[in-house]
Amino acid sequence: MKIIDITERSQWDDFITSHEEANFLQSWDFYEFHKARGKTVVRRAIVEDEDNSIIAAYAGVVETAKRGKYMAIAGGPILDWDNKEVVNEIFADIRRAGQKTGCVFVRVRPQLPLSDKSIQLMRTLGLKKAPMYLSVEYAGILDLTKTKEEILAEASQGFRRKLRKAEKADIEVSANAKKRSIEEFCKLEKKHAERQKYVAFSDSFLTKQFEAFAKNDEVLIYTAKKDGEILAQNFIIFYGAEASYHYGVSSQLGTKYSAAPLLHMEAMDEARKRGCTRYNLWGIVEPCEKTHRFYGVSEFKRSFGCEELRYTPAHDMILSPIKYQITKIVETARKKIRHV
C-alpha cells in the first residue's frame, strides 16, 4: 500500500460512490467548490501498489479563522472501518496533512453511525469530541426503495393534508440547473433569512457551490410558483446512492399554500430515476430541543415519517494544544449563544 494525492475526478468518484454510506460531502465537486472559494484542498488516498486502485480516501478543506487554521473533513474518511491497519494509516496521514498545512487541529465528522464502538474508536485514535458540529450529525432519511405510496402511508396525517392542499392549489413546479434559478434562490434566501432571523449565505457562496455541482449534472433547483410568483425553492444534490435536500427557502405565500412538500415529492421521483436509494432531509434536532433554532424545520422533516440517523459526531485531532484551547473556549460560547 501507498498513500498518494488523487488528481483524477473519475478515479475519486468511482471509489466514493462505490460506498453506500457516502454522499456529496466527499465528492470531487464539493472540493472544487472549496477551491473556487480560494481554499486549500487535500485529496488523499491509500492505493494498492500494483494498480493504484483506491482502498481508502479522504478529502479535506483548510479553513482560516482568527484563532488559527484548521482542516475540516466532513463525511469522511471513506474506508473499511473494520480494517484496523487501513484506519490507522489514513489517520496518520490526516495528521501529517494537518501539520503540513499549518493547522491547529483537524476536525473529522466520519460517515459512521453513532455507537459506543465508534466513540471508542475516535478515542483510540487520539481524537477529542469537538465543541462545535461539522456538517450534519443527526439526519432524517427516507428509503427511496419504497414507492411514493408507501412513503406517504408512513408520513403524518398533517403532511398528507399539506400535500393535498398544494396539489389542489394550481402550483407550477419546475426543476433545472440554469443560472437564473440560482439567482432567484439567492434573492429568496435573503428574504427567508430576514423573516426567520438567521444570517444568509452570500450570493457568491451559494452560486459557486451550485456551479460546481451543475457542471456534472449533480444539482437541481426545484421551484414552486403560483401565478408567476415564487413560493418555495429547494437546492437538491444528487450523488451516488443519495439525494440530499441541501437548502430550502420559501416565501410567506409559500407557507400559506404548503408548497414545500410538493417540491420534495418531485425531487424524490427524480432521485429514483437517477438510481438513488435514499433521500437525505439533512439536519434535525431532538424533539425535546424546543428552543433550538432548527426545532420547527425538524418537526416538518419528521412529518415525512423519516428514519432518524445519528452519525458519529465531529471529533478533533489536536495538533497545537495551546492554540486549540482558544478554539474550544470560543466555539463553546458560540454554540450556546446561537442555540445550536
TATASUL-V56819 format. One record per helix or strand. SS is the DSSP state (~ for helix, > for strand). FROM is the first residue (numbers start at 1). TO is the last residue. If there is no record, write none. Layout:
ss: (SS,SS)
from: (FROM,FROM)
to: (TO,TO)
This chain:
ss: (>,~,~,~,>,>,>,>,~,>,>,~,>,>,~,~,>,~,~,>,>,>,~,~,>,~,>,>,~)
from: (2,9,24,28,40,54,68,78,84,105,113,116,128,138,148,157,172,179,203,219,229,242,252,260,278,295,307,315,321)
to: (5,17,26,36,47,65,74,78,100,109,113,124,129,143,154,167,176,196,214,226,239,250,257,273,283,302,311,318,338)
